[in-house]
């Protein structure tokens, strides 16, 4: 199978690595997004996929706009491809590219399509309290995650699953899906099935504003939000203490507890802990937090030096 891989983000690395190891795949190169400046000094950093491609001695093209890149399009056309494999590339592909390989382009998407089409399926599956997530191998068309499904594989979302953990799990699951089903699709042994558009949902892009906690939510909803936004953008709240003294915190880990009572956002436990906060329904114990400008720490360690009086309040902003 003459193949090129399109990808950019870290989550796609297990799929690229797997393709490079499959004896039936002739992996001819990689297309990735351009390098981006990172850090305080804004030093250009290769994308994770480019870095892996270099370690695998694969050519890597990085056009800022694939539709306008005659060099990359010409290179792809000359390769006489059987299939293009895509995961977390970051650009929609034009019809001219989708139709270039004999068997078209296939995409590894991190949800059980048609649920959670779009930019942030991992986060929204956790935030919405779903019992499972998974990966879908789909034949691409010109829409956003709308093409027919070749195969899927699911994984449970546990009570402690964070977006960071599910991200890594789904990257590996995508690699398994590729190893199991790509050849059968290319030789025509698997027939893709159209998605049920009536069941489709959209997973919009996560923003920093999504990180503010509305304590009027239920304890379960807040727990899901905190896990869904770990590691980015994280969840935030302002604590208002005696004399209207206010401090901003990142809420890193919580758990649902049985305590009840008190206005949403108010502290229910003693000043020395545990750090239990009333919600619109139920309560959560904050297990880990980070003061603005400080380091992350266990709540018990923080409270030992910075007691918070019961009745003081966390608010969204």
Backbone as CSV, one residue per row, in Angstrom:
resi,resn,N_x,N_y,N_z,CA_x,CA_y,CA_z,C_x,C_y,C_z
1,UNK,0.851,-1.199,0.000,0.000,0.000,0.000,0.880,1.241,0.000
2,UNK,0.816,1.985,-1.087,1.576,3.229,-1.171,0.807,4.317,-0.415
3,UNK,1.440,4.850,0.634,0.721,5.665,1.605,1.529,6.900,1.980
4,UNK,0.815,8.010,2.236,1.373,9.202,2.883,0.524,9.497,4.112
5,UNK,1.161,9.974,5.180,0.436,10.292,6.415,0.347,11.798,6.587
6,UNK,-0.844,12.292,6.893,-1.083,13.690,7.220,-1.368,13.797,8.715
7,UNK,-0.578,14.562,9.447,-0.823,14.746,10.874,0.059,15.837,11.436
8,UNK,-0.294,16.317,12.612,0.458,17.406,13.246,0.658,17.169,14.738
9,UNK,-0.418,16.840,15.445,-0.404,16.825,16.909,0.181,15.528,17.478
10,UNK,0.539,15.596,18.755,1.142,14.476,19.477,0.267,13.230,19.432
11,UNK,-1.042,13.414,19.494,-1.949,12.267,19.544,-1.827,11.379,18.306
12,UNK,-1.344,11.948,17.190,-1.236,11.180,15.950,0.049,10.364,15.857
13,UNK,0.974,10.569,16.768,2.266,9.872,16.677,2.144,8.346,16.733
14,UNK,1.302,7.765,17.609,1.195,6.298,17.577,0.724,5.748,16.235
15,UNK,-0.149,6.478,15.530,-0.616,6.018,14.228,0.523,6.067,13.212
16,UNK,1.277,7.161,13.185,2.419,7.248,12.267,3.435,6.158,12.563
17,UNK,3.726,5.941,13.829,4.697,4.908,14.200,4.213,3.524,13.745
18,UNK,2.926,3.257,13.925,2.361,1.972,13.517,2.437,1.790,12.008
19,UNK,2.092,2.832,11.254,2.183,2.734,9.798,3.604,2.404,9.355
20,UNK,4.586,3.008,10.033,5.983,2.767,9.665,6.412,1.331,9.950
21,UNK,5.687,0.650,10.845,6.045,-0.713,11.227,5.268,-1.785,10.458
22,UNK,4.193,-1.409,9.767,3.347,-2.385,9.089,4.017,-2.850,7.791
23,UNK,4.293,-4.136,7.656,5.025,-4.617,6.472,4.273,-4.393,5.170
24,UNK,2.954,-4.333,5.230,2.178,-4.166,4.004,2.082,-2.704,3.565
25,UNK,2.576,-1.778,4.388,2.498,-0.344,4.086,3.837,0.157,3.568
26,UNK,3.802,0.804,2.416,4.967,1.514,1.870,4.758,2.995,2.184
27,UNK,5.285,3.432,3.339,5.071,4.794,3.819,6.077,5.721,3.142
28,UNK,5.562,6.612,2.290,6.420,7.398,1.409,6.725,8.793,1.938
29,UNK,6.049,9.218,2.991,6.333,10.537,3.544,5.202,11.043,4.408
30,UNK,5.359,12.282,4.855,4.459,12.890,5.821,4.156,14.321,5.389
31,UNK,2.919,14.771,5.654,2.543,16.175,5.509,2.084,16.660,6.873
32,UNK,2.646,17.786,7.335,2.330,18.321,8.655,2.168,19.827,8.565
33,UNK,1.641,20.421,9.626,1.536,21.878,9.701,2.934,22.493,9.844
34,UNK,3.091,23.771,9.508,4.390,24.424,9.689,4.813,24.462,11.154
35,UNK,6.122,24.544,11.387,6.639,24.713,12.739,6.093,26.002,13.342
36,UNK,5.868,25.985,14.672,5.320,27.154,15.367,6.274,27.617,16.458
37,UNK,6.306,28.932,16.727,7.126,29.424,17.846,6.494,29.056,19.181
38,UNK,7.332,28.656,20.142,6.851,28.268,21.467,7.762,28.844,22.537
39,UNK,7.222,28.920,23.751,8.001,29.387,24.887,8.126,30.902,24.912
40,UNK,8.727,31.392,25.982,8.857,32.840,26.150,9.722,33.472,25.079
41,UNK,10.683,32.713,24.554,11.570,33.250,23.530,11.051,32.998,22.116
42,UNK,9.870,32.357,22.027,9.223,32.109,20.731,10.163,31.429,19.738
43,UNK,10.815,30.377,20.208,11.708,29.598,19.362,10.870,28.620,18.535
44,UNK,11.166,28.557,17.227,10.435,27.628,16.369,10.651,26.188,16.822
45,UNK,9.553,25.462,16.958,9.601,24.068,17.361,8.940,23.207,16.296
46,UNK,9.527,22.066,15.944,8.868,21.178,14.978,7.589,20.606,15.565
47,UNK,6.628,20.328,14.708,5.438,19.651,15.194,5.832,18.254,15.678
48,UNK,5.067,17.668,16.591,5.393,16.306,17.035,5.496,15.305,15.895
49,UNK,4.646,15.456,14.889,4.691,14.530,13.752,5.945,14.754,12.916
50,UNK,6.336,16.002,12.700,7.568,16.257,11.961,8.763,15.658,12.699
51,UNK,8.806,15.862,14.015,9.927,15.330,14.797,10.007,13.815,14.674
52,UNK,8.853,13.142,14.716,8.846,11.689,14.573,9.231,11.292,13.144
53,UNK,8.747,12.024,12.157,9.103,11.726,10.767,10.612,11.796,10.553
54,UNK,11.250,12.779,11.174,12.705,12.895,11.049,13.403,11.689,11.673
55,UNK,12.897,11.227,12.820,13.501,10.043,13.460,13.308,8.787,12.609
56,UNK,12.220,8.769,11.832,11.928,7.624,10.971,12.524,7.787,9.579
57,UNK,13.261,8.885,9.361,13.899,9.183,8.065,12.888,9.283,6.935
58,UNK,11.750,9.924,7.230,10.703,10.132,6.237,10.706,11.581,5.769
59,UNK,10.516,11.837,4.485,10.386,13.227,4.032,9.126,13.853,4.609
60,UNK,9.214,15.138,4.957,8.076,15.834,5.573,7.849,17.158,4.862
61,UNK,6.648,17.328,4.321,6.244,18.594,3.717,5.389,19.367,4.716
62,UNK,5.572,20.695,4.780,4.844,21.528,5.744,4.289,22.786,5.072
63,UNK,3.397,22.636,4.132,2.850,23.820,3.467,1.928,24.606,4.390
64,UNK,2.054,25.935,4.432,1.113,26.734,5.240,-0.324,26.575,4.761
65,UNK,-0.498,26.426,3.466,-1.827,26.220,2.888,-1.698,25.169,1.794
66,UNK,-2.173,23.966,2.090,-1.994,22.848,1.155,-2.642,23.123,-0.195
67,UNK,-3.802,23.779,-0.195,-4.519,24.036,-1.449,-3.686,24.873,-2.413
68,UNK,-2.793,25.708,-1.878,-2.014,26.624,-2.708,-0.571,26.166,-2.896
69,UNK,-0.233,25.018,-2.372,1.151,24.556,-2.441,1.351,23.654,-3.654
70,UNK,1.807,24.231,-4.749,2.028,23.440,-5.955,3.100,22.374,-5.740
71,UNK,4.112,22.695,-4.924,5.193,21.733,-4.696,4.679,20.481,-3.992
72,UNK,3.896,20.666,-2.907,3.395,19.510,-2.162,2.358,18.745,-2.972
73,UNK,1.459,19.451,-3.647,0.441,18.778,-4.459,1.074,17.994,-5.601
74,UNK,2.102,18.567,-6.215,2.798,17.856,-7.280,3.510,16.617,-6.777
75,UNK,4.130,16.742,-5.607,4.799,15.592,-4.980,3.808,14.474,-4.705
76,UNK,2.644,14.818,-4.141,1.633,13.807,-3.833,1.128,13.130,-5.100
77,UNK,0.868,13.916,-6.123,0.339,13.361,-7.368,1.315,12.367,-7.989
78,UNK,2.605,12.688,-7.906,3.615,11.834,-8.532,3.820,10.514,-7.805
79,UNK,3.356,10.412,-6.565,3.597,9.205,-5.768,2.692,8.038,-6.151
80,UNK,1.601,8.299,-6.889,0.691,7.226,-7.312,0.204,6.437,-6.089
81,UNK,-0.485,7.136,-5.183,-0.844,6.598,-3.865,-2.053,5.669,-3.919
82,UNK,-2.028,4.694,-3.018,-3.213,3.863,-2.785,-4.159,4.515,-1.795
83,UNK,-3.617,5.152,-0.755,-4.439,5.746,0.296,-3.627,6.812,1.026
84,UNK,-4.303,7.842,1.498,-3.721,8.815,2.414,-4.378,8.603,3.768
85,UNK,-3.568,8.531,4.825,-4.059,8.375,6.194,-3.898,9.703,6.916
86,UNK,-4.958,10.132,7.620,-4.979,11.435,8.279,-5.362,11.274,9.739
87,UNK,-4.668,11.996,10.614,-5.108,12.135,12.003,-4.562,13.435,12.565
88,UNK,-5.461,14.272,13.092,-5.082,15.510,13.766,-4.142,16.355,12.910
89,UNK,-4.521,16.545,11.630,-3.696,17.328,10.720,-3.913,18.821,10.925
90,UNK,-5.179,19.263,10.967,-5.439,20.671,11.245,-5.919,21.484,10.065
91,UNK,-6.095,20.862,8.899,-6.671,21.539,7.737,-7.662,20.603,7.060
92,UNK,-8.745,21.178,6.535,-9.639,20.396,5.692,-8.956,20.150,4.346
93,UNK,-9.158,18.979,3.790,-8.532,18.624,2.519,-9.469,18.932,1.354
94,UNK,-8.899,19.521,0.327,-9.679,19.822,-0.873,-10.048,18.537,-1.596
95,UNK,-11.088,18.625,-2.426,-11.550,17.439,-3.157,-10.453,16.878,-4.061
96,UNK,-9.592,17.754,-4.572,-8.508,17.287,-5.445,-7.559,16.351,-4.703
97,UNK,-7.347,16.601,-3.407,-6.495,15.726,-2.593,-7.266,14.482,-2.180
98,UNK,-8.520,14.647,-1.794,-9.333,13.507,-1.377,-9.451,12.456,-2.483
99,UNK,-9.457,12.902,-3.717,-9.642,11.995,-4.854,-8.325,11.501,-5.438
100,UNK,-7.212,11.972,-4.919,-5.914,11.644,-5.504,-5.542,10.168,-5.354
101,UNK,-5.629,9.572,-4.138,-5.279,8.151,-4.011,-6.372,7.251,-4.588
102,UNK,-5.997,6.042,-4.975,-6.962,5.106,-5.541,-8.107,4.808,-4.585
103,UNK,-7.797,4.698,-3.280,-8.844,4.399,-2.287,-9.195,5.620,-1.433
104,UNK,-8.801,6.793,-1.903,-9.185,8.006,-1.208,-8.369,8.244,0.061
105,UNK,-8.937,9.046,0.956,-8.285,9.414,2.214,-9.103,8.875,3.381
106,UNK,-8.410,8.360,4.395,-9.083,7.884,5.603,-8.585,8.690,6.798
107,UNK,-9.479,8.916,7.745,-9.176,9.735,8.909,-9.434,8.952,10.190
108,UNK,-8.525,9.080,11.151,-8.740,8.517,12.485,-9.269,9.637,13.360
109,UNK,-10.525,9.516,13.798,-11.192,10.566,14.587,-11.457,10.056,15.996
110,UNK,-11.231,10.915,16.986,-11.282,10.480,18.387,-12.672,10.614,18.996
111,UNK,-13.644,10.030,18.340,-14.976,9.865,18.935,-15.662,8.723,18.219
112,UNK,-16.785,8.319,18.756,-17.596,7.282,18.120,-18.610,7.984,17.224
113,UNK,-18.169,8.310,16.025,-19.014,9.057,15.093,-20.332,8.326,14.834
114,UNK,-21.415,9.112,14.622,-21.463,10.547,14.336,-21.446,11.466,15.555
115,UNK,-21.336,10.913,16.759,-21.288,11.777,17.931,-19.943,12.494,17.998
116,UNK,-19.991,13.765,18.328,-18.809,14.614,18.528,-17.968,14.784,17.271
117,UNK,-18.611,15.245,16.216,-17.846,15.770,15.090,-17.225,17.097,15.527
118,UNK,-16.035,17.399,15.027,-15.470,18.702,15.329,-14.182,18.656,16.106
119,UNK,-13.851,19.793,16.730,-12.496,20.064,17.225,-12.152,19.416,18.560
120,UNK,-13.129,19.184,19.441,-12.790,18.788,20.810,-13.623,17.601,21.294
121,UNK,-13.613,16.493,20.576,-14.441,15.350,20.993,-14.010,14.738,22.309
122,UNK,-12.722,14.748,22.607,-12.240,14.137,23.853,-12.797,14.890,25.055
123,UNK,-12.671,16.208,25.039,-13.117,17.017,26.165,-14.627,16.931,26.373
124,UNK,-15.377,17.004,25.283,-16.831,17.035,25.447,-17.395,15.687,25.879
125,UNK,-16.764,14.604,25.492,-17.231,13.296,25.963,-17.132,13.197,27.484
126,UNK,-16.026,13.721,28.055,-15.861,13.698,29.510,-16.784,14.708,30.165
127,UNK,-16.817,15.920,29.654,-17.619,16.992,30.252,-19.100,16.616,30.293
128,UNK,-19.565,15.929,29.259,-20.980,15.533,29.219,-21.278,14.273,30.018
129,UNK,-20.268,13.707,30.670,-20.493,12.555,31.521,-20.736,11.258,30.777
130,UNK,-20.229,11.130,29.548,-20.441,9.909,28.772,-19.765,8.717,29.435
131,UNK,-20.356,7.557,29.233,-19.798,6.323,29.799,-18.660,5.768,28.952
132,UNK,-18.590,6.182,27.685,-17.539,5.656,26.822,-17.135,6.683,25.772
133,UNK,-15.943,6.486,25.248,-15.449,7.232,24.099,-14.891,6.195,23.129
134,UNK,-14.106,6.636,22.161,-13.526,5.679,21.230,-12.947,6.375,20.025
135,UNK,-12.572,5.592,19.042,-12.019,6.113,17.792,-12.815,5.554,16.627
136,UNK,-12.873,6.353,15.567,-13.543,5.950,14.334,-12.567,6.077,13.180
137,UNK,-12.503,5.060,12.347,-11.776,5.131,11.095,-12.813,5.403,10.016
138,UNK,-12.696,6.551,9.345,-13.716,6.965,8.386,-13.087,7.330,7.050
139,UNK,-13.851,7.121,5.984,-13.432,7.567,4.665,-13.815,9.037,4.539
140,UNK,-12.853,9.873,4.185,-13.070,11.308,4.225,-13.842,11.801,3.010
141,UNK,-14.711,12.800,3.266,-15.312,13.588,2.200,-15.011,15.050,2.503
142,UNK,-15.679,15.965,1.848,-15.351,17.378,2.012,-15.948,17.994,3.272
143,UNK,-16.786,17.265,4.005,-17.380,17.789,5.226,-16.462,17.629,6.430
144,UNK,-16.921,18.147,7.566,-16.192,18.033,8.834,-16.617,16.745,9.531
145,UNK,-15.816,15.682,9.365,-16.052,14.394,10.026,-17.391,13.779,9.621
146,UNK,-17.772,13.962,8.346,-19.076,13.500,7.881,-19.021,12.246,7.019
147,UNK,-17.832,11.758,6.709,-17.706,10.637,5.780,-18.158,9.306,6.361
148,UNK,-18.320,8.301,5.510,-18.771,6.978,5.969,-17.744,6.292,6.863
149,UNK,-18.257,5.463,7.779,-17.443,4.827,8.812,-16.932,3.474,8.321
150,UNK,-15.625,3.279,8.463,-15.000,1.997,8.104,-14.998,1.056,9.301
151,UNK,-14.623,1.579,10.482,-14.562,0.754,11.698,-14.513,1.676,12.907
152,UNK,-14.924,1.160,14.063,-14.830,1.895,15.322,-14.331,0.965,16.416
153,UNK,-13.810,1.565,17.475,-13.437,0.814,18.663,-13.658,1.710,19.870
154,UNK,-14.300,1.183,20.903,-14.689,1.988,22.059,-13.799,1.701,23.257
155,UNK,-13.863,2.634,24.225,-13.122,2.506,25.470,-13.951,3.166,26.571
156,UNK,-14.023,2.575,27.778,-14.825,3.200,28.835,-14.184,4.484,29.354
157,UNK,-15.020,5.430,29.756,-14.562,6.616,30.473,-14.811,6.360,31.960
158,UNK,-13.726,6.240,32.711,-13.831,5.935,34.134,-14.093,7.209,34.938
159,UNK,-14.400,7.037,36.218,-14.698,8.174,37.087,-13.494,9.082,37.294
160,UNK,-12.304,8.581,37.035,-11.092,9.380,37.217,-10.437,9.765,35.888
161,UNK,-11.077,9.466,34.769,-10.481,9.751,33.462,-10.407,11.249,33.217
162,UNK,-9.231,11.737,32.868,-9.039,13.128,32.466,-8.859,13.195,30.948
163,UNK,-8.953,14.417,30.416,-8.716,14.586,28.979,-7.299,14.178,28.619
164,UNK,-6.338,14.455,29.494,-4.949,14.076,29.219,-4.811,12.559,29.100
165,UNK,-5.437,11.835,30.007,-5.364,10.373,29.969,-6.099,9.823,28.748
166,UNK,-7.303,10.320,28.486,-8.079,9.806,27.359,-7.387,10.133,26.038
167,UNK,-6.762,11.285,25.957,-5.971,11.659,24.774,-4.947,10.582,24.446
168,UNK,-4.183,10.160,25.448,-3.146,9.154,25.221,-3.757,7.797,24.877
169,UNK,-4.840,7.447,25.562,-5.483,6.161,25.292,-6.024,6.095,23.867
170,UNK,-6.626,7.176,23.407,-7.225,7.171,22.075,-6.169,7.207,20.976
171,UNK,-5.035,7.837,21.240,-3.942,7.775,20.275,-3.495,6.340,20.035
172,UNK,-3.334,5.583,21.109,-2.938,4.179,20.983,-4.049,3.345,20.368
173,UNK,-5.303,3.673,20.717,-6.431,2.923,20.153,-6.541,3.159,18.646
174,UNK,-6.249,4.385,18.216,-6.242,4.676,16.789,-5.203,3.863,16.044
175,UNK,-4.052,3.677,16.676,-3.007,2.856,16.071,-3.468,1.405,15.931
176,UNK,-4.156,0.897,16.944,-4.685,-0.468,16.861,-5.700,-0.600,15.726
177,UNK,-6.559,0.413,15.602,-7.580,0.396,14.556,-6.919,0.372,13.173
178,UNK,-5.853,1.134,13.032,-5.131,1.179,11.769,-4.518,-0.184,11.448
179,UNK,-3.879,-0.773,12.426,-3.223,-2.061,12.215,-4.240,-3.143,11.842
180,UNK,-5.426,-3.059,12.412,-6.429,-4.105,12.218,-7.211,-3.950,10.920
181,UNK,-7.512,-2.701,10.516,-8.514,-2.512,9.462,-8.025,-1.831,8.188
182,UNK,-6.863,-1.180,8.191,-6.477,-0.413,7.008,-6.330,-1.302,5.776
183,UNK,-5.625,-2.410,5.897,-5.402,-3.267,4.730,-6.719,-3.776,4.159
184,UNK,-7.622,-4.223,5.043,-8.901,-4.747,4.571,-9.679,-3.676,3.809
185,UNK,-9.612,-2.433,4.277,-10.305,-1.367,3.551,-9.677,-1.143,2.186
186,UNK,-8.359,-1.074,2.123,-7.681,-0.751,0.867,-7.926,-1.828,-0.185
187,UNK,-7.983,-3.088,0.224,-8.198,-4.163,-0.760,-9.678,-4.397,-1.054
188,UNK,-10.564,-3.623,-0.401,-11.985,-3.720,-0.686,-12.752,-4.718,0.140
189,UNK,-12.145,-5.243,1.205,-12.819,-6.236,2.054,-13.727,-5.595,3.098
190,UNK,-13.629,-4.285,3.295,-14.496,-3.558,4.229,-15.253,-2.481,3.468
191,UNK,-16.561,-2.452,3.630,-17.384,-1.441,2.986,-17.839,-0.406,4.017
192,UNK,-17.446,0.843,3.846,-17.844,1.883,4.816,-19.357,2.070,4.849
193,UNK,-19.860,2.438,6.032,-21.291,2.667,6.230,-21.539,4.151,6.456
194,UNK,-22.560,4.700,5.823,-22.890,6.111,5.974,-23.261,6.432,7.414
195,UNK,-22.895,7.610,7.864,-23.261,8.059,9.200,-24.740,8.439,9.243
196,UNK,-25.345,8.255,10.422,-26.717,8.709,10.659,-26.645,10.171,11.082
197,UNK,-26.892,11.064,10.141,-26.751,12.494,10.409,-27.672,12.955,11.525
198,UNK,-28.804,12.309,11.701,-29.737,12.699,12.760,-29.139,12.508,14.146
199,UNK,-28.129,11.644,14.277,-27.492,11.384,15.565,-26.237,12.231,15.778
200,UNK,-25.896,13.075,14.824,-24.641,13.830,14.899,-24.711,14.932,15.944
201,UNK,-23.597,15.143,16.637,-23.441,16.278,17.545,-22.122,16.963,17.217
202,UNK,-22.033,18.236,17.587,-20.848,19.032,17.273,-20.042,19.285,18.536
203,UNK,-18.744,18.989,18.480,-17.834,19.225,19.605,-17.043,20.494,19.310
204,UNK,-17.587,21.632,19.723,-16.932,22.901,19.407,-15.572,23.008,20.098
205,UNK,-14.754,23.918,19.592,-13.433,24.163,20.150,-13.538,24.667,21.582
206,UNK,-12.672,24.176,22.456,-12.605,24.635,23.842,-11.870,25.971,23.895
207,UNK,-12.352,26.891,24.738,-11.706,28.187,24.934,-11.296,28.348,26.396
208,UNK,-10.477,29.344,26.669,-10.071,29.623,28.051,-11.268,29.945,28.935
209,UNK,-12.268,30.602,28.355,-13.448,30.976,29.140,-14.208,29.757,29.645
210,UNK,-14.061,28.629,28.972,-14.728,27.410,29.431,-14.217,26.948,30.785
211,UNK,-13.057,27.458,31.211,-12.447,26.992,32.450,-13.064,27.551,33.719
212,UNK,-13.867,28.608,33.622,-14.469,29.162,34.833,-15.563,28.244,35.357
213,UNK,-15.521,27.945,36.648,-16.483,27.022,37.258,-17.716,27.772,37.721
214,UNK,-18.866,27.310,37.284,-20.150,27.811,37.780,-20.585,26.876,38.902
215,UNK,-20.466,27.360,40.136,-20.731,26.498,41.290,-22.208,26.168,41.458
216,UNK,-23.084,26.809,40.655,-24.498,26.449,40.687,-24.757,25.124,39.975
217,UNK,-23.761,24.636,39.244,-23.881,23.302,38.642,-23.895,22.237,39.739
218,UNK,-24.250,21.022,39.350,-24.174,19.911,40.296,-22.720,19.531,40.536
219,UNK,-22.481,18.856,41.656,-21.131,18.392,41.971,-20.608,17.477,40.867
220,UNK,-21.466,16.635,40.320,-21.043,15.716,39.264,-20.632,16.476,38.009
221,UNK,-21.392,17.523,37.668,-21.050,18.315,36.486,-19.703,19.019,36.660
222,UNK,-19.436,19.519,37.849,-18.171,20.211,38.098,-17.008,19.230,38.041
223,UNK,-17.195,18.042,38.615,-16.157,17.017,38.527,-15.847,16.687,37.065
224,UNK,-16.877,16.545,36.240,-16.671,16.258,34.814,-15.946,17.413,34.128
225,UNK,-16.310,18.643,34.455,-15.667,19.802,33.846,-14.184,19.853,34.178
226,UNK,-13.855,19.627,35.436,-12.446,19.681,35.855,-11.636,18.608,35.125
227,UNK,-12.169,17.414,35.010,-11.439,16.346,34.325,-11.371,16.587,32.818
228,UNK,-12.426,17.186,32.249,-12.449,17.432,30.809,-11.452,18.492,30.389
229,UNK,-11.160,19.440,31.257,-10.285,20.555,30.901,-8.880,20.401,31.469
230,UNK,-8.521,19.187,31.851,-7.163,18.863,32.288,-6.431,18.213,31.109
231,UNK,-5.382,18.831,30.549,-4.564,19.877,31.149,-4.887,21.299,30.688
232,UNK,-5.630,21.459,29.580,-5.866,22.814,29.077,-7.342,23.034,28.830
233,UNK,-7.878,24.187,29.189,-7.218,25.339,29.828,-7.149,25.249,31.340
234,UNK,-7.629,24.142,31.894,-7.735,24.030,33.341,-8.966,24.776,33.838
235,UNK,-9.370,24.495,35.082,-10.538,25.150,35.675,-10.095,26.181,36.705
236,UNK,-10.836,27.278,36.770,-10.440,28.412,37.593,-11.609,28.882,38.460
237,UNK,-11.264,29.504,39.570,-12.254,30.141,40.430,-11.541,31.176,41.299
238,UNK,-12.270,32.210,41.682,-11.751,33.225,42.607,-12.295,32.940,43.996
239,UNK,-11.394,32.906,44.966,-11.798,32.723,46.367,-11.891,34.090,47.026
240,UNK,-13.017,34.328,47.709,-13.233,35.588,48.412,-13.286,35.295,49.908
241,UNK,-12.266,35.792,50.638,-12.166,35.542,52.066,-12.611,36.728,52.900
242,UNK,-12.241,36.735,54.188,-12.618,37.832,55.076,-12.152,39.182,54.543
243,UNK,-12.988,40.205,54.733,-12.637,41.538,54.268,-12.616,41.663,52.764
244,UNK,-13.335,40.752,52.085,-13.402,40.757,50.615,-12.040,40.540,49.960
245,UNK,-11.110,39.948,50.727,-9.819,39.593,50.144,-10.047,38.509,49.088
246,UNK,-9.485,38.697,47.889,-9.743,37.780,46.785,-8.444,37.220,46.227
247,UNK,-8.456,35.925,45.902,-7.328,35.275,45.251,-7.851,34.345,44.164
248,UNK,-7.075,34.234,43.102,-7.465,33.363,41.988,-6.743,32.022,42.095
249,UNK,-7.483,30.939,41.858,-6.935,29.589,41.943,-7.271,28.807,40.681
250,UNK,-6.362,27.906,40.327,-6.666,26.871,39.349,-7.072,25.627,40.140
251,UNK,-8.225,25.077,39.820,-8.744,23.893,40.509,-8.322,22.671,39.693
252,UNK,-7.392,21.890,40.214,-6.745,20.835,39.443,-7.417,19.475,39.580
253,UNK,-7.983,19.195,40.753,-8.607,17.887,40.957,-9.655,18.002,42.049
254,UNK,-10.817,17.403,41.805,-11.893,17.384,42.806,-12.468,15.976,42.872
255,UNK,-13.278,15.756,43.885,-14.084,14.531,43.926,-15.419,14.860,44.548
256,UNK,-16.447,14.159,44.107,-17.792,14.363,44.620,-17.888,13.758,46.011
257,UNK,-18.467,14.514,46.961,-18.619,14.039,48.334,-20.077,14.169,48.758
258,UNK,-20.396,13.600,49.906,-21.787,13.502,50.332,-22.308,14.755,51.019
259,UNK,-21.420,15.649,51.451,-21.866,16.830,52.195,-22.890,17.646,51.405
260,UNK,-23.815,18.240,52.102,-24.856,19.069,51.500,-24.973,20.378,52.281
261,UNK,-25.639,21.347,51.670,-25.968,22.564,52.393,-25.038,23.705,52.073
262,UNK,-25.586,24.922,52.151,-24.797,26.111,51.904,-24.980,26.623,50.492
263,UNK,-24.810,27.929,50.320,-24.924,28.511,48.977,-23.843,27.962,48.055
264,UNK,-24.124,27.830,46.776,-23.116,27.335,45.842,-21.832,28.146,45.902
265,UNK,-20.699,27.447,46.013,-19.392,28.091,46.098,-18.885,28.299,47.500
266,UNK,-19.734,28.119,48.497,-19.304,28.366,49.879,-18.560,27.170,50.453
267,UNK,-17.562,27.459,51.309,-16.789,26.397,51.953,-17.583,25.823,53.106
268,UNK,-17.603,24.479,53.191,-18.418,23.797,54.189,-17.600,23.204,55.324
269,UNK,-16.299,22.981,55.125,-15.496,22.286,56.132,-14.745,23.283,57.008
270,UNK,-13.945,22.761,57.937,-13.182,23.614,58.838,-12.061,24.318,58.085
271,UNK,-11.491,25.351,58.721,-10.439,26.127,58.078,-9.220,25.276,57.760
272,UNK,-9.002,24.202,58.514,-7.836,23.346,58.305,-8.104,22.224,57.303
273,UNK,-9.319,22.159,56.793,-9.633,21.164,55.777,-10.520,20.052,56.302
274,UNK,-11.007,19.169,55.437,-10.779,19.191,53.987,-11.478,20.370,53.323
275,UNK,-11.110,20.628,52.060,-11.599,21.799,51.347,-12.841,21.402,50.546
276,UNK,-13.994,21.462,51.219,-15.256,21.026,50.636,-16.073,22.252,50.240
277,UNK,-16.580,22.247,49.019,-17.293,23.398,48.466,-18.697,22.967,48.064
278,UNK,-19.695,23.761,48.505,-21.078,23.479,48.140,-21.308,23.764,46.666
279,UNK,-22.130,22.934,46.040,-22.496,23.118,44.636,-24.007,23.295,44.545
280,UNK,-24.511,23.528,43.346,-25.953,23.658,43.189,-26.679,22.408,43.631
281,UNK,-26.017,21.270,43.448,-26.525,19.983,43.934,-25.335,19.193,44.436
282,UNK,-25.301,18.884,45.740,-24.183,18.159,46.312,-22.993,19.061,46.593
283,UNK,-21.827,18.452,46.722,-20.608,19.195,47.042,-19.409,18.456,46.467
284,UNK,-18.305,19.196,46.304,-17.052,18.588,45.878,-15.971,18.915,46.892
285,UNK,-15.034,17.995,47.038,-13.824,18.270,47.785,-12.719,18.599,46.788
286,UNK,-12.080,19.755,46.978,-10.939,20.105,46.142,-9.726,19.361,46.673
287,UNK,-9.123,18.534,45.831,-7.991,17.706,46.238,-6.651,18.349,45.888
288,UNK,-6.578,19.021,44.748,-5.352,19.696,44.316,-5.732,21.049,43.730
289,UNK,-4.891,22.042,43.995,-5.158,23.380,43.481,-3.850,24.132,43.301
290,UNK,-3.952,25.265,42.639,-2.758,26.068,42.373,-3.116,27.532,42.499
291,UNK,-2.465,28.194,43.449,-2.650,29.628,43.623,-2.038,30.361,42.433
292,UNK,-2.646,31.462,42.008,-2.088,32.219,40.896,-0.658,32.656,41.215
293,UNK,0.260,32.279,40.318,1.659,32.600,40.532,2.398,31.600,41.405
294,UNK,1.675,30.610,41.938,2.298,29.612,42.810,2.422,28.267,42.128
295,UNK,2.750,27.271,42.929,2.903,25.926,42.380,1.706,25.075,42.753
296,UNK,1.480,24.045,41.973,0.391,23.125,42.268,0.707,22.332,43.524
297,UNK,-0.305,22.097,44.345,-0.092,21.314,45.564,-1.378,20.654,46.015
298,UNK,-1.205,19.676,46.876,-2.354,19.031,47.498,-3.081,20.049,48.374
299,UNK,-4.405,19.939,48.422,-5.184,20.896,49.204,-4.794,20.872,50.681
300,UNK,-4.537,19.669,51.222,-4.166,19.572,52.628,-2.870,20.320,52.916
301,UNK,-1.917,20.232,52.001,-0.645,20.942,52.168,-0.868,22.446,52.098
302,UNK,-1.694,22.884,51.166,-1.965,24.321,51.045,-2.648,24.850,52.293
303,UNK,-3.657,24.130,52.780,-4.427,24.610,53.938,-3.594,24.653,55.207
304,UNK,-2.556,23.829,55.286,-1.696,23.850,56.474,-1.040,25.212,56.671
305,UNK,-0.775,25.921,55.575,-0.161,27.241,55.691,-1.081,28.381,55.344
306,UNK,-2.240,28.054,54.754,-3.174,29.088,54.308,-4.604,28.639,54.608
307,UNK,-5.015,28.642,55.880,-6.370,28.187,56.211,-7.434,29.065,55.547
308,UNK,-8.525,28.418,55.138,-9.655,29.121,54.541,-10.864,28.952,55.454
309,UNK,-11.463,30.044,55.867,-12.563,29.989,56.825,-13.830,29.425,56.192
310,UNK,-14.537,28.538,56.912,-15.844,28.094,56.435,-16.756,29.293,56.205
311,UNK,-17.530,29.256,55.152,-18.395,30.372,54.816,-17.782,31.314,53.794
312,UNK,-16.449,31.295,53.679,-15.853,32.043,52.582,-16.249,31.364,51.268
313,UNK,-16.020,32.022,50.163,-16.690,31.608,48.942,-15.751,31.520,47.748
314,UNK,-15.944,30.490,46.935,-15.378,30.447,45.596,-16.433,30.952,44.626
315,UNK,-16.025,31.780,43.677,-16.949,32.248,42.655,-16.280,32.101,41.289
316,UNK,-17.074,32.220,40.240,-16.574,31.937,38.897,-15.563,32.959,38.435
317,UNK,-15.725,34.216,38.747,-14.778,35.227,38.286,-14.961,36.504,39.071
